[in-house]
């Protein structure tokens, strides 16, 4: 099982994202889901040190934003030779975020970040504000409050979602919801065990490496063939109305 997100403490965030970047198969699975609906001009909210940015660096414009200065410092170093990849220390709820509309983005991507933000509705409304009609917002969020446990609390998660609860918030923000699905059914059980039985606050590298190498390649194929009725995460493609 792979964690939904990392600590919001900046030093730990950089260190943990570097550690998690070794979960190659899992991140590539997420990336394949997220990249397909994205356009050519993308705002990445919660870009961290750029683990996903590298997957979309071939687009015409990528603007990475994050609230952690340490992450943006690493992001800028990583993409210093990519003039079309920009980085800003910026909160989506900051009025300055709305100025990104001037860059004419056609997509917003936000992977495993919204659960860290208290005002999720306001944040989705900010996404809608910078997009044209028909623009896409692609998100990954953790699923099911019944799985909420010490890891979520340690990571600063305000909530977990169902497809129904996420759809309600997205529609209130001005989006249609053409794609809402669960992913990572095996991770559901692993997260439950860590949260409810083992009471862990974080996962071991052994868990991460085993899941990534042995489980993900098979699980991705199975879930591509048949969408699971539950999962560790909710994957969403939203379209601005």
C-alpha positions as a printed Julia matrix, in Angstrom:
241×3 Matrix{Float64}:
   0.0    0.0     0.0
   1.29   3.46   -0.92
   0.4    6.49    1.23
  -1.9    9.09   -0.25
   0.34  12.04    0.62
   3.27  13.14    2.71
   3.77  15.4     5.69
   3.12  19.1     5.2
   6.23  19.98    7.23
   8.64  21.31    4.62
  11.86  19.48    5.58
  10.0   16.19    6.04
   8.09  16.79    2.85
  11.22  17.03    0.71
  12.86  14.04    2.39
   9.74  11.89    2.23
   8.98  12.78   -1.38
  12.52  11.81   -2.31
  11.97   8.48   -0.55
   8.56   8.0    -2.17
   9.97   8.8    -5.61
  11.42   5.28   -5.54
   7.86   3.89   -5.78
   8.24   4.03   -9.54
   5.42   1.7   -10.59
   2.84   3.35   -8.36
   3.64   6.88   -9.48
   3.66   5.83  -13.12
   0.23   4.23  -12.63
  -1.1    7.47  -11.16
   0.59   9.44  -13.91
  -0.97   7.37  -16.68
  -4.41   7.99  -15.22
  -3.81  11.7   -14.71
  -1.94  12.59  -17.9
  -4.48  11.41  -20.46
  -7.17  14.06  -19.78
  -4.71  16.93  -19.28
  -4.23  19.56  -21.96
  -1.14  21.42  -23.1
  -1.1   24.26  -20.53
  -1.21  22.91  -17.0
  -1.24  24.31  -13.48
  -0.03  21.7   -11.0
  -1.25  22.46   -7.48
   0.88  20.87   -4.78
   3.77  20.18   -7.13
   6.18  19.28   -4.34
   9.66  18.55   -5.67
   8.33  17.63   -9.11
   7.78  13.88   -9.06
   4.71  14.29  -11.28
   5.96  17.4   -13.07
   8.63  15.3   -14.77
   5.87  13.2   -16.34
   4.25  16.24  -18.02
   7.36  18.28  -18.78
   6.77  17.75  -22.51
   3.63  19.94  -22.45
   3.66  23.53  -23.69
   3.46  25.09  -20.22
   3.59  23.69  -16.69
   3.16  25.99  -13.7
   3.93  24.25  -10.42
   2.65  25.82   -7.2
   3.2   24.7    -3.63
   2.97  26.32   -0.2
   6.35  24.89    0.88
   9.36  27.05   -0.09
  11.74  24.09    0.36
   9.8   22.11   -2.23
   9.76  24.98   -4.72
  13.52  25.42   -4.28
  14.04  21.77   -5.22
  11.47  22.04   -8.03
  13.27  25.01   -9.59
  16.63  23.23   -9.43
  15.15  20.12  -11.01
  13.62  21.97  -13.96
  16.14  24.78  -14.37
  16.73  23.78  -17.99
  13.01  23.76  -18.86
  11.98  27.37  -19.62
   8.34  26.34  -20.04
   8.21  24.88  -16.49
   7.61  27.58  -13.86
   7.43  27.33  -10.08
   5.77  29.55   -7.46
   5.34  29.47   -3.7
   1.6   30.01   -3.72
  -1.56  28.93   -1.95
  -4.57  28.21   -4.16
  -6.68  30.29   -1.77
  -4.41  33.31   -2.22
  -5.92  35.99   -4.5
  -2.66  35.89   -6.47
  -3.56  32.37   -7.59
  -6.37  33.82   -9.7
  -3.78  35.73  -11.74
  -2.66  32.41  -13.22
  -5.69  32.75  -15.49
  -3.56  35.2   -17.5
  -1.33  32.24  -18.47
  -4.37  30.7   -20.22
  -4.2   27.25  -18.6
  -6.51  24.58  -19.97
  -5.99  22.12  -17.1
  -5.35  21.91  -13.38
  -3.88  18.82  -11.78
  -3.89  18.24   -8.02
  -2.77  14.81   -6.84
  -3.16  13.87   -3.17
  -3.27  17.46   -1.93
  -6.92  18.55   -1.54
  -7.32  16.46    1.63
  -4.72  18.71    3.31
  -6.79  21.85    2.67
  -9.53  22.78    5.11
 -11.62  24.69    2.55
 -11.82  22.13   -0.24
 -14.87  23.78   -1.83
 -13.15  27.17   -1.96
 -10.07  25.57   -3.46
 -12.05  23.86   -6.23
 -13.77  27.16   -6.94
 -10.33  28.74   -7.34
  -9.43  26.01   -9.83
 -12.6   26.73  -11.77
 -11.84  30.46  -11.75
  -8.61  30.09  -13.74
  -9.99  27.63  -16.3
 -11.98  28.29  -19.46
 -15.34  26.63  -20.03
 -14.63  22.97  -20.72
 -11.25  23.13  -18.95
 -10.26  20.07  -16.96
  -9.29  19.56  -13.33
  -7.71  16.19  -12.57
  -7.48  15.13   -8.94
  -6.57  12.2    -6.73
  -7.86  12.16   -3.15
  -7.95   9.51   -0.4
 -11.13   7.45   -0.1
 -13.48   6.55    2.77
 -13.54   8.25    6.16
 -13.86   4.77    7.63
 -10.15   4.38    6.8
  -9.14   7.58    8.59
  -6.46   6.8    11.16
  -3.15   7.84   12.71
  -1.38   8.12    9.35
  -4.03  10.56    8.09
  -3.8   12.6    11.28
  -0.01  12.59   11.17
  -0.06  13.78    7.56
  -2.55  16.56    8.24
  -5.52  15.14    6.32
  -8.81  16.89    7.05
 -10.92  14.24    5.39
 -11.25  11.27    3.04
 -13.91  11.07    0.31
 -16.36   8.8    -1.43
 -17.16   9.31   -5.1
 -20.55  10.68   -3.98
 -19.18  13.2    -1.48
 -16.49  14.36   -3.9
 -19.04  14.79   -6.68
 -21.2   16.99   -4.44
 -18.27  19.28   -3.64
 -17.07  19.44   -7.24
 -20.51  20.3    -8.6
 -20.96  23.03   -5.98
 -17.67  24.51   -7.25
 -18.95  24.71  -10.84
 -17.66  21.46  -12.31
 -19.29  18.57  -14.09
 -17.93  15.15  -13.07
 -17.5   12.99  -16.19
 -15.01  10.67  -14.46
 -15.19   9.6   -10.81
 -13.78   6.22   -9.87
 -12.04   4.35   -7.11
  -8.5    3.04   -7.55
  -6.14   0.79   -5.61
  -8.5   -1.77   -4.08
  -5.63  -3.67   -2.48
  -4.39  -0.49   -0.83
  -7.82  -0.14    0.81
  -7.11  -3.2     2.96
  -3.51  -2.23    3.67
  -4.54   1.25    4.79
  -7.28  -0.24    6.99
  -4.78  -2.58    8.65
  -2.31   0.22    9.32
  -5.01   2.59   10.61
  -7.28   0.31   12.61
  -5.17  -2.69   13.62
  -1.52  -1.65   13.71
  -2.25   2.01   14.61
   0.77   3.16   12.64
   1.56   6.81   11.99
   3.65   6.08    8.9
   4.52   3.24    6.59
   7.74   1.32    6.37
   9.92   1.37    3.29
   9.47  -2.39    3.16
   5.7   -1.99    2.71
   6.2    0.58    0.0
   8.76  -1.44   -1.93
   6.81  -4.71   -1.74
   3.6   -3.09   -2.91
   5.32  -1.2    -5.71
   7.27  -4.14   -7.12
   4.93  -7.07   -6.57
   1.38  -5.74   -6.46
   1.08  -2.6    -8.59
   1.91  -4.11  -12.02
  -0.8   -6.75  -11.6
  -3.31  -4.47   -9.9
  -3.11  -1.8   -12.61
  -3.97  -4.34  -15.29
  -6.9   -5.68  -13.27
  -8.33  -2.24  -12.55
  -7.92  -1.16  -16.16
 -10.11  -4.12  -17.1
 -12.68  -3.55  -14.36
 -13.16  -0.49  -12.15
 -13.27  -1.6    -8.49
 -16.29  -0.71   -6.31
 -13.94   0.64   -3.6
 -10.33   1.65   -3.22
  -7.75   3.56   -1.25
  -8.2    6.62   -3.5
 -10.74   8.46   -5.63
  -9.63   9.53   -9.1
 -11.58  12.39  -10.67
 -11.65  14.24  -13.97
 -13.75  17.39  -13.63
 -14.9   19.69  -16.43
 -15.7   23.35  -15.87
 -19.3   24.11  -16.75
